[in-house]
């Protein structure tokens, strides 16, 4: 059994912390209170407590750690500047 002490967070923890911080940053800029961000946007997806939410907001992330942002195709990608099909 491993000795007690500080454990390094795993990749899944880092990813979850990064995503929750991204959600928080997006909605905090709009002036939404922290509790409302947790209740409306974080809890339904991640199912974490409010205390865990605050712990993840202040969690240190590994330098250079990032998850790729997936760009989904848009229905408007095939429209010309005037709004008509190609």
N, C-alpha and C positions, 0 to 999 in steps of 0.2 A: 504494500500500500504506500502511496506517495506521502511524503511528509506534508504537514500543514504549512501554509504560507500563502503568499499571493499567487494566484493563478493568472496566467495571461489569457485575455479574452480570445475566443476563437473567431474564425472568419464569419460565421453566421451572426455572432454578436456584433461584430464590426459593421456588417452589412445592415443589420437591423437598426443600429444606432445611427448610421449614416442616413438611411431612409427616413427615420423619424425626425432627425434634425432637418432634413430637406423639407418634409411636410411642415414642420414648425416654422422654418424660415419663410416659406411661401405664405402662410396664413398670418404670421405675426406682422408682416409688412402691411397687411390689410387692416390691422388694428384689432384683430380678434383676440380675446383674452386667452391665456394659457389653458385654463380649465376647459374652455369651449373647444379649443383645438384638440385637446385630448379626447373630449367626449364625442365630438362629431367626426373627427378625421383619423385619429390614432386607435382608439379603443375598438371600433368596429372591425378594423383590419388586423390589428396585432393582438387584441385581447389582453393588454397589459394594464396593471394598476396605474393610478395617477402617480404614485410614489416612484414606480419603475420608470414612468415617462420622464419625470424630472431627473432621475439618475442617468438616463440615457442622454438627456440634453447636455449634461455636464461630463459625459464619459469621454476620456481621451481616445482619440482615434489614431491609428498608426499613420505616420507620415507617408503620403503618397498613396494611401489606400483609397480606392474609389470603385464604384460599380459603374459599368457603362450605362449611359442613358440610351434607351432603345427608342429610335425614331420610327413611329408607325406611319405607313403611307396615309395620305389624306385623300379624300374624295375630290379635293380641289387641285390636286397636283396636275391633272390633265387639262385644266382650263387655261385658255389664253388670257392675256391681260384684260381683254374686253368681256370676259366671263363666258365665252362660247367654247364648245368642244374643239379639239384640234382639227 
